[in-house]
Amino acid sequence: MDETHGTEWVDRARRLGPALAEVTSRHDLEGTFVRESYSLLREHRFFSMGVPRELGGASALHGEICETVRELARHCGSTALAFSMHSHLVATAVWRQLHGQPADALLRKIAASELVLLSTGASDWVDSNGTMVKVDGGYRVTARKIFGSGAPAADLLMTSAPYDDPGAGPQVLHFSVPMSADGLTLANDWNTLGMRGTGSSTVEMTSVFVPEEAISLRRPRCAWHPAWSVTLTVAIPVFMAAYVGIAEAASELALAAAANRRDAPYLPQLAGELDSLLMQTHLAWRAAVDGAANYDFTPSLHRANRALVAKTLCANAATATVRKAMEIAGGPGFFRGPLERMLRDVSAAPYHVLPEKRQLHFSGLLALGRDPITGRSLTESGRVA
């Protein structure tokens, strides 16, 4: 591990690892949320680790958050992934705070009570979904937001919805709303192949009141906005860290399982292929981590694109690593157990923003000098961020 990223929280995650691993198989079998693991993280103040110390947190840098998620995933992929969705929201708020866009009110709340944030922004992408109707003092929002990882334990939903502004035209408004708000419910529809313990149920909003003061950003709909350049750069290395940890743990399990077949003539080649795939996973992920530069970066469309490319490369390599681990393990790996669960869990990697074919389209337009959202010439559109 790069020592510049710190080790304190990684060490804490390692110490909690056995407790997380003890319950993960039951939650995977039942398809239930890893509530005990979240309680442990809350008890040990993981949810505020990234908040600056002057605001009540521990000032863990972005790189250490990534490494912590990676370590958690070695013991429980679902816990790591759900935690990463909270953590990337905190990290984005920290970037804003450090770059003259005050987010201290939110960060203080997180530190004061280990507030758990819930994100559904990736499924919305630049268009968002749902409806917003202007009412006295705010808006009424109706929408269905999918992949709400950690929803059963979340306190505050961070999301967006389209709004047809009479003056400014079609916009997307970003806002926060308490999970206890009237009209906000969970569909309890998370019955999936992998990452079954993340509790990523659809969040359903039916005429939920969002006060005017809860609006944190207004941007044009169906157009790129610099906020995305920040979010993608910061978020991708955090949530992809979960898949790096899974790939590492699967590799170790497979090599241990092959110990009684050391004389098999094909084993060295398979082990070499596994090692190469794991290195590909690390290199792609490290490129994303380095791109975030512990918050010391200027957001740009090209930087965000590099993060998206790194995400695809990392997802493909991590998936291939676990599949190769299954091949090395042989028949025993096909039985229900940790390695088999890791194969199902890593299968979630391609679904994160952006899925490969959408990423290729986005990156291809940019490579051709065109706006990746509208397809127009970047020179004509005046896009710089």
BABAGU-18424 format. One record per residue: x, y, z of N, C-alpha, C in turn. Coordinates in steps of 0.2 Angstrom, whole numbers, plus 5000, padded with zeros to 4 digits. Layout:
BEGIN
XYZXYZXYZ
...
END
This chain:
BEGIN
500449945000500050005000500450065000
500250114996500650184996500550215003
501150225006501150255013500850325013
500850355008500650425008499950435009
499550375009498850375010498650355017
499150345021499050335028498750255029
498850235036498650165037498150165043
498050215047497650205053497050175052
496650205047495950175046495950105043
496450095039496550025036496649975041
497049995046497249945051496549935055
496149985056495549975060495049935056
495049945050494649895045494849825046
495549815046495749745046495649715053
495649755058495449725065494649705065
494249745062493549725061493349675056
493849655052493749605047493449545049
493649505054493449445056492649445058
492449505061491749515063491349525057
491549555052491249565046491149505042
491649465042491649405038491149355042
491149355048490749305052489949315050
489749365048489049375046488849385039
489349385035489249405028488849345024
489049285026488749225022488049225024
487849235030487149235032486749285028
486949345028486649395024486649385017
487149355014487149335007486549285005
486549235010486049185009485349205009
485249255014484549285015484449335011
484949375008484749435004484649485009
484849495015484749545020485349595021
485149655023485649705024486149685029
486749705028487249695033487249745039
486749735043486549785048487149785053
487249725056487749725061488449755059
488649745053489249775050489249845050
488649875048488549945048488649975055
488349935060488349955067489049965070
489449915068490149915070490549975067
490349985060490750045057490550115061
489850115062489650175066489950185073
489950125076490250125083490950155083
491350135078492050155077492150215073
491650245071491650315068491950315061
491850265058492050255051491650305046
491050325048490650365043490850435043
491250455048491550525049492250525048
492550475046493350475045493550525040
493250535035493450585030493350655031
492950675036492750745038493350775041
493550835039494050875042494050875049
494650875052494650875060494350935063
494450995059494151055062493351055062
493051005058492351005058492150945062
492550915065492350855070492550785068
492850785062493050715059493750695061
494050645057494650625058495150645053
494950685047495350705042495750655038
495450595037495750545033495750565026
496250565022496350585016495950535011
495850565005495450525000495750454999
496450454998496750394997496650345002
496650365009496550315014495850295014
495350335012494650315012494650255007
494950265001495050214996495350144998
495850155002496250095005495750055010
495450095014494950065019494450025016
494150055011493550015007493849955004
494449955002494849894999494949845004
495149865010495249815016494549785018
494049825019493449805021493149745016
493249765009493049715004493349645005
493949645007494249575008493949535013
493449565017493149525022492349525021
492149575018491349575016491249625010
491149605004491049644999490449694999
489949665002489349705003489449765008
489749755013489849805018490349855015
490849835011491349885008490949925003
490549894999490249934993489749984996
489249965001488850005004489150065007
489650045011490050105014490350155009
490550125004490950164999490450214996
489750204995489250244993489150304997
489150295004489150355009489850385008
490450355008491050385008491250435002
490950414996491150454991490750524991
490150514994489750584995490150625000
490350595005490750635010491450665007
491750625003492350644999492250704995
491650704991491450754986491350814990
490950814996490850875000491550905003
492050855005492650885007493050915001
492950894995493350924990493050994989
492351004989492051064989492251114995
492251085001492451125006493151155005
493651115003494351135002494451184996
493951184991494051224985493551284985
493351314991492951374991492251364990
491951304990491251294990490951264996
490851305001490651285008490151225008
490451175012489951115013490051095021
490251145025490351135032489751115036
489151135034488551125038488451045037
488451015031488350945030488950905034
489550925033490150885036490050885044
489850945047489750945054489250905056
488750895053488150845054488350775054
488750765049489050695048489450675054
489950725056490350705062490050705068
489550745069489150755076488750695078
488550655073488050595074488250535070
488750535066488950485062488350475057
488150525054487550535049487750485043
487350445041487450405035487050435029
487450445024487250475018487050415013
486550425009486350385004486350414997
486650384992486750404985486350364980
485950404975485650364970485850404963
486350444963486550484958486750454951
487150394952487350364946486850344941
486250314944485750294940485350354936
485450414939485150474936485550494930
486250494931486650524926486450594925
486650624919486550694918485850714917
485350674916484650684914484250684921
484450644926484050634932483350604930
482950584935482250564933481850584939
481150584937480650604942480350664940
479950694944479550754943479650804949
479750864948479750914953479150964952
478750984957478251034956478351084961
478351154959478451204963477851214968
477951224974477451234979477751284984
477351314988477551364993478151334997
478651374997479251355001479651304999
479551274993479951224990479651184984
479751114984479451074979479151014981
478750984977478550914978478850864973
479250814976479550774971479250704971
479150674965478950604964479450574960
479750514962480350484958480450414961
480750374957481050304959481750304958
482150304963482850304963483150234964
483550204959483750134960484450134962
484650074965485250054968485450104974
485050104979485150144985485550104990
486250094989486650044993486650075000
486550035005486550055012485850085014
485350085010484750125011484450105018
484450045020484050025027484350065033
485050085032485350115038485450195037
485250215031485350285029484950335033
485250395034484850445037484650505032
485050515027484950575023485050555016
484550565011484650545004484850605000
485450594996485650644992485550624985
485050664982484850644975484650704971
484350694965484150754961483550734957
483250784954482650774950482550824945
482250814939482150864934481650914936
481750974934481251034935481251074929
480651084927480451134921480451204924
480951234924480951304927480651354921
480151394924479851434919480251484916
480851504919481251554916481851524913
482151474917482851454914482751394910
482151364909482051304905482151234909
482251184906482351114909483051114913
482951104919483551094924483451034928
484051024931484050964936484251004943
483850984948484051014955484250964959
484850974963485150924967484950944974
484750894979484450914985484650854990
484550864996484550815001483850815005
483650755007483050745011483050695016
482850705022482850645027482550585025
482850525027482550465025481850455028
481750495034481150495037480550535034
480650565029480250615026479550575024
479050615025478350585022478350575015
478150515013478150495006478750465003
479250455008479850425005479850355008
479950305004479850235006480450195002
480550135005481050085001480550024999
480750004992480349954989480549884991
481049874995481249814997481349764991
481649784986481649744980482349714978
482749724983483449704982483549624982
483449594977483549514977483949504970
484549494971485049504966485549444966
485949434960486449384960486949394965
487249454966487849474970487749534974
488149554978488149604983487449604986
487249544989486549544991486449574998
487049585001486949615008486949695008
487049725002487049795002486449835004
485849795003485249835005485049885000
485249874993485249924988484549934985
484049934990483349944987483150004984
482650004979482450064976482150114981
482250174980481950224985481450254981
480850254984480250284981480050344984
479950394980479750464983479050484980
478550494984477950504982477750574985
477750624981477550694983477950714989
478550704989479050714995479150794995
479050825000479250895001479950905002
480250954997480950974997480951044998
481151075004481151145005481651175000
481551244999482051274994482751274997
482851285004483451285006483851215006
483551165004483851105003484151094996
484051144992484351134985485051154985
485451114983486151124984486451144977
486151124971486451144965485851144960
485851194955485451194949485851194943
485751144938486151144932485651134926
485851144920485451134914485351054914
484751034912484650964910484950944904
485150874903485450844897486050884895
486450904899487150944898487650924903
488250924901488750914906488850974911
489050964917489151014922489750994925
490151054927490751034931490750994937
490150994940490050954946490150884945
489950864939490050794937490850774937
491250824934491950814934492250804941
491950834946492150824953491950754955
491350744955491050684957491350624955
491450614948491750554945492450544947
492850604947493550594949493650574956
493150594961493250574968492950504969
492350494966491950434968492150374965
492350374959492550304955493150264959
493650294961494150254965493950234972
493450264975493150244981492750184980
492250184976491850124975492150064971
492650084967492950024964493449994968
493650024974494049994979493749924982
493149924982492749864984492949804980
492949814973493049764969493849744968
494249794970494949774971495049724976
494749744982494849704988494549634987
494049624983493749564982494149524977
494449554972494949514968495549494972
495849534976496349514980496249454985
495649454988495449404992495349334989
495049344983494849284979495549254976
496049294974496649264972497049224978
496949254984497349214989496949154991
496249154991495949094992496049034987
496149054980496249014975496948984976
497449024977498148994978498148944984
497848964989497848914995497448854993
496948854989496548794987496948754983
497448784979497848744974498448714977
498548724984499148704987499248624987
498648584986498748514986498848484979
498848534974498948514967499648554964
500148564968500748594966501048564961
500948504960501348464954500948464948
500348494948499948494941500348534936
500448514930500848544925500548614923
499948624923499648684921499548734926
499748724932499648764938500048834938
500648824936501048884936500848934931
500548914925500348954920499748994922
499248954925498648984928498849034934
499349014938499549064943499849124940
500149124935500449174931499949224928
499449194925498849224922498449264928
498349234934498049264939498449324942
499049314942499549374945499449434940
499449414933499449474928498749504929
498249474929497549504930497549544936
497749514941497749554948498149624947
498749614944499149674943498749724938
498349704933497949744929497449784933
497149744937496649774942496949834946
497549814949497849864953498049924949
498349914943498549974939497950024937
497449994935496850034933496550074939
496550034945496250064951496750124953
497350104953497850154955497850224951
497750214945497650274940497050314942
496550284944495950324947496050354953
496450324958496550354965497050404964
497550404959498050454958497750514955
497250504951496850554947496550604952
496250574958495950614963496450654967
497050634967497650674970497450694977
497150654981496950674988496650744988
496250754984495850824983496150874980
496850864978497250924975497150924968
496650934965496550934958496050984955
496151004949495651054946495151004942
494551014943494050964939494050984931
494050934927493950944920493650884917
493350894911493050844908493550784906
494150804904494650754902494850714908
494850744914495050704920494450664922
493850684921493350634923493250584918
493450594912493450534907494050484909
494550514911495150464913494850414919
494450444923494250404929493750354926
493350374921492850324918493150274915
493650284911494050234907494450184912
494650214918495050174923494450124926
493850154927493350114930493250054926
493150064919493050004915493549954915
494249974914494749934915494849894921
494649934927494749894933494149844934
493549864932492949814932493149754928
493349764922493549704918494049664921
494549694923495149654926494949624933
494549654937494349624943493949564942
493449574937493049514936493449454933
493949474928494349414925494749384931
494949424936495449394941495049344945
494449364947494049314951493849254947
493649264940493549204936494149154936
494749184935495349144935495449114941
495249144947495349114954494849054954
494349054951493849004951494148944947
494448964942494748904937495348874941
495748914945496248884949496048834954
495448864958495248824963494848754961
494648754954494348694952493648684954
493448624954492748604956492548624963
492948624968492748644975492548724975
492848764970492648834970491848844968
491648794965490948794962490448784967
490648764973490148754979490048814982
489448824985489348884989489848904994
490148964995490648974999490949044998
491449065001491749135000491949144993
492349094990492549114983491949114978
491449074979490849074974490549144975
490449164982490149234983490549284980
491149284980491549334977491449344970
491349284966491249284959490549324958
490049304962489449344961489449414963
489849434968489949504970490249544965
490849514962491249554958490849564951
490349524950489849534944489549604944
489449634950489149694950489549754947
490249744947490649794945490449834938
490249794933490149834927489549874927
489049874932488449904932488549984934
489149994937489250064940489350114934
489250174936489350224930490050224928
490150224922489650214916489750144914
489250104913489350034910489850044903
490149984902490749994897490550024890
489950004887489750024881489550104881
489250124886489150194887489750234888
490250204892490850234893491250244887
491250194883491650194876491350244872
490650254872490350304868490550374870
490550384877490650444880491450464878
491850414879492550434878492750444871
492350404866492450404859492250474857
491750504859491550574857492050624859
492250614865492750664868493450654864
493650594862494250584858494150624851
493550624849493450654842493350734843
493450754849493350824849492650854850
492150804852491450814853491250814860
490750854861490450854868490150784869
490350744875490150674876489350674877
489050724879488350724880487950744874
488050794871487650824866487950794859
488550784858488850754852489050814848
488950874850489250934846489950944847
490250984842490951004843491051034849
491651014853491851054859491951124858
492251144852492351214851491751254850
491251214846490551254845490151264852
490251204856489851214862490151254868
490851264867491251304872491351264878
491351204878491451164884492151164886
492251174892492951174895493051134901
492451114904492551084910492051024910
END
